[in-house]
Amino acid sequence: MELSMEEQRAYVMRLLDALEVTDRDKRLKVARAILYLAQGVFDECDTETDVLYWSRHNVFLLYDMGIFTALLELLSMEIDNNQACSSAVRKPAISLADSTELRVLLSIMYLMVETIRVEMEGDSPERKAAREAFKTELGSPLYNGEPFALLLFTMVTKFCSMNAPHFPMKKVLLLLWKTILFTLGGFEELQEMKVRMRELLNLPPLPEDSIKVVRNMRAASPPASAMELIEQQQQQKRGRRSRRPLVKQDSLDTYNEQDPFKNDDARDEEDDPEDVDSGIEGEVDPLDRDVIIQPPPPPPPLRPPTERVSFPKGLPWAPKVREKDIEHFLETSRNKFIGFTLGNDTDTLVGLPRPIHESVKTLKQHKYVSIAEVQIKREEELQQCPMTMGEEEVEETPAEILYLGMLPSLSQYVIALLKLLLAAAPTSKAKTDSINILADVLPEEMPITVLQSMKLGIDVNRHKEIIVKATAALLLLLLKHFKLNHIYQFEYVAQHLVFANCIPLILKFFNQNIMSYISAKNSICALDFPHCVVHEMPELTAESLEAGDSNQFCWRNLFSCINLLRILNKITKWKHSRTMMLVVFKSAPILKRALKVKQAMMQLYVLKLLKIQTKYLGRQWRKSNMKTMSAIYQKVRHRLNDDWAYGNDIDARPWDFQAEECALRESIEKFNMRRYDKNQNSEFTPVDNCLQSVLGQRVDLPEDFHYSYEMWLEREVFSQPIQWEGLLQAQ
């Protein structure tokens, strides 16, 4: 800390030279010294702020001195270290000691990627330039002709195929997620890219910023379960029923006084005649506002119960209509009133009554053309007229470079990520043949005291939660970026996810006590960095570990749940066959239980998933879930002529999973062949019709041809009867 900038640079340069030594132990010692610098020389700091300041300072210095490239070479060397891989495969139990070098290297790289990725207000122009340079470097095919993310994907597949069971998967996945987040951009950058792309394609601007709308959304009270309804009825019979005060909830983290998840009655009373009546009579329905219903013993309320809740002005989303919806509406209307149709013509309204004119005008006002529709139309034109349309100019975006690199082994990457998700899911049972994701958390010597066992138990759970978080975020980022880059790239990844059983896997993940998962306390505050290196370490006891931290909610697990729901939404949206899979796997009760989590964003994506399958769940389900139906109406975007709540078109739509997926697969393969297969234009190469030039071409023959050419002539030429007359007639 006391050295001048020049002395610091000289010190880093000496460390960089020492990384080149052949002695493995010396290299590890130097790598640890670099890690200490990246962690903010905490031994010289007094406060957490100082540690974070020096960490940031040192990371930019390390990047400037070229440390990342040197680490990358060492990482490649460790990945290709067959000796370590084979010894790890033979070991009966793998522990932390097997991955020490890899963990040190990945930790430094993670700190560098994450620190440089996050922009701070006071960053100098040099730091901003370094950030852009690093971002370009990570996203470009500079490392052995492929982006850095592909090297990490290779590590994931190698680990999942049991060829390298000692790889520290948690660190690899975290680094992979942050690398893709940095190179491709997060959701805000994605929204900006979407706006720019719509401008380029001359499409009207987006009706609203979805990120802002979701942020301003309020959570609704969850519907009651059957058990709760029975209990309520029993209470009514005993005459003990009392109206409970309704209290407004702002967000999940306002409840430090009590834990709402331990409150069994904190739910809407669905099917309760009193509540239904009050909703109809004009009383504010509990779903209209963000409420938590207090239990009968009245504790002091969080806010005075007299406080009224302001109604949201209108619905949160602008309704949307697709071109094909307008076409379908007009086709039905023409058949009804005129007796014939005009195909895709949406302008001619001759012979149709006035109300139909008004309807078409309203539909056209809300017409939304997505980027995907434009891309599909353009792709069809390129397929039909390859000569006239010419070569397509493909912009070399980071997403395009990544897709091109992932394409040959994309199915392996997807399967590997889902294997990790399955192994880390809390509902998974440990099987002998499943992958061991705990290689980088289990110590060499297993714990002997109760305290050590508890500490390890918390660490193992935390480890699994982080793997789920990184995998879910990574998959969602890939889906969203590929969808914007080209719809068929997204469809290719989504189809691999579906074929690898992603839908039942995510439903299995949610088929647990989601409340206890979101309020899990698998962290020890005293051991969090940088707190643990600056402050005196308090004595850990079994009681303090059991108490956990003061947070009511585990944001990490909430983040994972929302991302998994978003992935499920992405792969089932507009896909009839996949929606039917949700119905077949009985997802409705599982999703309905997830509504108990009072967080607006999570509820929105659960309601979306329920909306797409509502018409297939039957009238009885809709009748007994009216609160859920009204929540869908309130919170999910409306498609003006989408008959989601009544299901009148069910008979007309047979469920043919294979036909739908095969048609989609064919379109994807045509796209991949046209854009990425370099040998596909062979049928368009000009044919040489000149006899002399064809005979004059030099043909490379095998070395032993002159030994057997007489036999070849006899077999292929002389012994074959040639009907010359037939040939002449054919001409």
Buried (B, 14 or more C-beta within 10 A) or exposed (E): EEEEEEEBBEBBEEBBEBBEEEEEEEBBEBBBBBBBBBBBBBEEBEEBEBBBBBBBBBBBBBBBBEBBEBBBEBBBEBBEBEEBBEEBEEEEEBBBEBBBBBBBBBBBBBBBBBBBBEEEEEBEEEBEEBBEEBBEBBBBBBBEEBBBBBBBBBBBBBBBBEBBBBBBBBBBBBBBBBBBBBBBBBEEEBBEBBEEBBEEEEBEEEBEEBEEBBEEBBBBBBBBBEEBBEBBBEBEEEEEBEEBBBBBBEEBEBBEEBEBBEBEBBBBBBBBEEBBEBBEEEEBBBBBBBBBBBEEEEEEBBEEEEEEBEEBEEEBBBBBBBBEBBBEBBBEBBEEEEEEBBEEEBEEBEEBEEEBEEBBEEBEEBBBBBBBBBBBEBBEEBBEEBEEEEEEEEEEBBBBBBBBBBEEBBBBBBBBBBBBBBBBBBBBEEEEEEBBBBBBBBEEEEBEEEBBEBBBEBBBBBBBBBBBBBBBBBBBBBBBBBBBBBBBBBBBBBBBBBEBBBBBBBBBBBBBEBBEBBBBBBBBBBBEEBEBBBEEEEEBEEEBBEEBEEBBBBEBBBBBBBBBBBBBBBBBEEBBBBBBBBBEBEBBEBBBBBBBBBBBBBBBBBBBBBBBBBBBBEEEBBEBBBBBBBBBBBBBBBBBBBEBEEBEEEEEEEBEBEEBBEEBBEBBEBBBEBBEEEEEEEEEEEEEEEEEEEEEEEEEEEEEEEEEEEEEEEEEEEEEEEEEEEEEEEE
